């Protein structure tokens, strides 16, 4: 049992800096940016939810906008790499 634990804790070469670190966590730089953008949008959506007014009609409108914004953040977090990979590999011209 102790031998298995020691083999799991083998040192990892991170001399390449952030590139090696992102490889160990299974994320690319583009994926990190996508998750960061989704996190910022989610924070904005939660802030929108917390600032609802007491007016029922205005609260319903602002609440639905906040829920829609939160939905966009979740979709971006889940499928952002796929969405942006199609844009970056597109060829210009015929």
TAJOZI-V722503 format. One record per residue. SS is DSSP state (helix for helix, strand for strand, loop for the rest). Layout:
BEGIN
SS / SS
END
This chain:
BEGIN
loop / helix / helix / helix / helix / helix / helix / helix / loop / loop / loop / loop / loop / loop / loop / loop / loop / helix / helix / helix / helix / helix / helix / helix / helix / loop / loop / loop / helix / helix / helix / helix / helix / helix / helix / helix / helix / helix / helix / helix / helix / helix / helix / helix / helix / helix / helix / helix / helix / helix / loop / loop / loop / loop / loop / helix / helix / helix / helix / helix / helix / helix / helix / helix / helix / helix / helix / helix / helix / helix / helix / helix / helix / helix / helix / helix / helix / helix / helix / helix / helix / helix / helix / helix / helix / helix / helix / helix / loop / loop / loop / loop / loop / loop
END
